[in-house]
Amino acid sequence: MKRLISIILALVLAISMAACGSSGGNTEGNTGNKSENTSSAASETSEEPADSSEAANNVDAANSVETADSVEIADSTEAANSVDAADSVETADNVATAENPATASSRILVVYFSRTGEQYTVGVIDHGNTTIVAEMIAEGTGADLFEVLPVDDHYPMTYDELTDVAKKEQNDNARPAYAGEVPDRSQYDTVFIGAPVWWGDWPMIMYTFFEENADALSGKTLVPFSTHEGSGLSGFDKKLSSAIPAGNVLKGLAIRGNDCQNKQDSVRETVNDWLTELGL
Ligand SMILES: Cc1cc2nc3c(=O)[nH]c(=O)nc-3n(C[C@H](O)[C@H](O)[C@H](O)COP(=O)(O)O)c2cc1C
């Protein structure tokens, strides 16, 4: 009997152990699943740093763009500054060249008057026709430039109004004042003098210039030039001789205003041929 009971107990023990073993397998399976979830979560998590490193990269990229931009801005500011600097150097050079013989690179001065705004046949311009010719002469000869600018700029920017003001000045034989210091004329042998033809004549502000500088320009070689829309030189040379009798007036040049805006290559050629003919 005892032997039977111990056999039964041993059987029960064996059955219950088998049951335990089967429940441990399930646990393993769950853990596996869990670990799968965890690993997918981990891979999501690992995407996050990837994302943020991407984001970081983007930030870096953004930063470097920003840096590049600011370099660009810095560069363009620098460029702008150096343009400014160049401008002021140019201005300063002109003044220095005119007033300091030690730095003089040229014995030629180009004096000119010119208008922007609405002009005949060319519409609204931001670089006056006569300015364009004056600059070509300066380029061709290495001359200094002096622009005759009105003290108070009373000249209208529309063509019709400008013609009225100009006509009135001519009728009144006015002498409008010009601004700025004319460079020391004693530094120059030759002075080119140019302007647009206004009502068949020099603009009256140029007579102000002639009268105020007649003494300083006596004995100099004077070379007139005009821009116009049909009147040519309009007697600029003779009128200049009358205004500055002691000047030696050479052959002048007349250029169509419209060509200054629209045919610059041919204008430049004409200007250079004329300079060669003058021996300058
Ligand atoms: C007030 C005024 C009067 C003008 N009178 C004449 C003229 O008598 N003969 C002519 O050919 N052109 C005349 N023009 C045209 C200018 O001489 C021509 O457009 C010139 O190239 C303008 O030069 P600017 O841009 O340097 O001012 C006149 C223009 C203006 C504004």
The ligand as an ORCA input file, in Angstrom:
! r2SCAN-3c Opt
* xyz 0 1
  C      15.540    123.430    -72.391
  C      15.952    122.680    -73.604
  C      16.189    123.332    -74.782
  C      16.674    122.629    -75.886
  N      16.939    123.321    -77.043
  C      17.494    122.639    -78.093
  C      17.859    123.334    -79.273
  O      17.685    124.547    -79.403
  N      18.410    122.613    -80.273
  C      18.617    121.276    -80.184
  O      19.131    120.691    -81.118
  N      18.288    120.592    -79.055
  C      17.737    121.252    -78.015
  N      17.431    120.555    -76.858
  C      17.758    119.131    -76.756
  C      19.020    118.923    -75.941
  O      20.055    119.736    -76.426
  C      19.482    117.473    -75.989
  O      18.440    116.627    -75.605
  C      20.689    117.239    -75.118
  O      21.360    116.072    -75.530
  C      20.366    117.113    -73.645
  O      21.581    116.854    -72.951
  P      21.684    116.493    -71.399
  O      21.047    115.148    -71.196
  O      23.154    116.438    -71.158
  O      21.022    117.577    -70.635
  C      16.898    121.254    -75.799
  C      16.615    120.590    -74.600
  C      16.158    121.289    -73.531
  C      15.866    120.569    -72.247
*
